[in-house]
């Protein structure tokens, strides 16, 4: 007997503990801090040693970190959408900003992912 299941939207977690939202927000803030730390460190590297910028873009394995930067930005966008756009959390402005940032992310992801293989 074949049973067809219809999807009725996201199902809530059946046994949600009270600190789950706080844990998710802490993870989001930690992710943002790691992202900013990595951006500052890579900027310092290229600022102190400018000749390494061009060689890192052309290096076969190191150049793959450029599209990974865009993917980590997408992860931050996903987390902000999950924890910030809930009804009552922020205004409607955040949802509109997230839609714009999604399309910026999609364009950057396509350009960097396809472009890195043309550079290499």
KOLSE-22099 format. One line per field, with one value per residue (C-alpha): residue in one letter; residue number from 1; x, y, z. Coordinates in nm, 3 decimals. Example, Ala and Ser with C-alpha at 12.3 -4.5 7.8 and 13.67 -1.06 7.14 Angstrom:
resn: a/s $
resi: 1/2 $
c1: 1.230/1.367 $
c2: -0.450/-0.106 $
c3: 0.780/0.714 $
END
This chain:
resn: x/x/x/x/x/x/x/x/x/x/x/x/x/x/x/x/x/x/x/x/x/x/x/x/x/x/x/x/x/x/x/x/x/x/x/x/x/x/x/x/x/x/x/x/x/x/x/x/x/x/x/x/x/x/x/x/x/x/x/x/x/x/x/x/x/x/x/x/x/x/x/x/x/x/x/x/x/x/x/x/x/x/x/x/x/x/x/x/x/x/x/x/x/x/x/x/x/x/x/x/x/x/x/x/x/x/x/x/x/x/x/x/x/x/x/x/x/x/x/x $
resi: 1/2/3/4/5/6/7/8/9/10/11/12/13/14/15/16/17/18/19/20/21/22/23/24/25/26/27/28/29/30/31/32/33/34/35/36/37/38/39/40/41/42/43/44/45/46/47/48/49/50/51/52/53/54/55/56/57/58/59/60/61/62/63/64/65/66/67/68/69/70/71/72/73/74/75/76/77/78/79/80/81/82/83/84/85/86/87/88/89/90/91/92/93/94/95/96/97/98/99/100/101/102/103/104/105/106/107/108/109/110/111/112/113/114/115/116/117/118/119/120 $
c1: 0.000/0.141/0.090/0.139/0.247/0.164/0.390/0.205/0.489/0.770/0.701/0.802/1.059/0.854/1.077/1.221/1.420/1.393/1.748/1.745/1.685/1.963/2.199/2.121/2.178/2.508/2.617/2.519/2.722/3.019/2.993/2.988/3.288/3.487/3.394/3.510/3.828/3.915/3.845/4.068/4.350/4.346/4.337/4.639/4.820/4.768/4.843/5.172/5.274/5.109/5.287/5.103/4.763/4.807/4.988/4.716/4.447/4.638/4.735/4.531/4.420/4.443/4.227/3.932/3.907/3.767/3.437/3.433/3.421/3.101/2.954/3.026/2.855/2.554/2.555/2.543/2.251/2.069/2.117/2.006/1.694/1.627/1.676/1.594/1.297/1.055/0.732/0.786/1.169/1.248/1.050/0.958/1.272/1.495/1.301/1.338/1.709/1.753/1.584/1.823/2.124/2.013/2.025/2.363/2.483/2.346/2.524/2.851/2.833/2.785/3.063/3.318/3.244/3.262/3.531/3.781/3.809/3.872/4.149/4.310 $
c2: 0.000/0.336/0.623/0.972/1.233/1.594/1.866/2.116/2.357/2.331/2.095/2.219/2.029/1.801/1.828/2.178/2.276/2.637/2.742/2.630/2.982/3.124/2.851/2.931/3.304/3.234/3.017/3.294/3.552/3.315/3.253/3.628/3.684/3.407/3.551/3.900/3.760/3.573/3.881/4.099/3.843/3.789/4.166/4.204/3.928/4.094/4.438/4.327/4.108/4.255/4.018/3.718/3.838/3.752/3.427/3.312/3.370/3.154/2.879/2.560/2.491/2.834/2.995/2.779/2.985/3.277/3.100/2.961/3.320/3.371/3.046/3.147/3.481/3.283/3.082/3.404/3.525/3.199/3.226/3.590/3.493/3.205/3.401/3.759/3.765/3.581/3.772/4.014/3.993/4.271/4.493/4.421/4.605/4.310/4.077/4.322/4.364/3.986/3.950/4.207/4.044/3.704/3.826/3.992/3.661/3.465/3.694/3.680/3.304/3.259/3.504/3.375/3.008/3.023/3.290/3.110/2.827/3.075/3.237/2.905 $
c3: 0.000/-0.106/0.133/0.000/0.250/0.184/0.308/0.528/0.599/0.849/1.135/1.480/1.678/1.907/2.214/2.200/2.507/2.629/2.545/2.181/2.050/2.270/2.154/1.791/1.847/2.024/1.730/1.488/1.680/1.699/1.323/1.254/1.482/1.308/0.968/1.068/1.228/0.908/0.695/0.916/0.916/0.540/0.489/0.715/0.527/0.192/0.336/0.491/0.195/-0.117/-0.353/-0.209/-0.329/-0.695/-0.622/-0.379/-0.642/-0.892/-0.647/-0.714/-0.357/-0.194/-0.460/-0.355/-0.034/-0.235/-0.320/0.036/0.160/-0.036/0.096/0.455/0.388/0.265/0.589/0.788/0.575/0.635/1.011/1.021/0.829/1.068/1.389/1.291/1.056/1.283/1.351/1.637/1.632/1.388/1.157/0.799/0.694/0.784/0.557/0.267/0.337/0.345/0.005/-0.145/0.024/-0.106/-0.465/-0.403/-0.258/-0.555/-0.803/-0.608/-0.574/-0.949/-1.039/-0.790/-0.838/-1.216/-1.226/-1.005/-1.254/-1.535/-1.333/-1.248 $
END
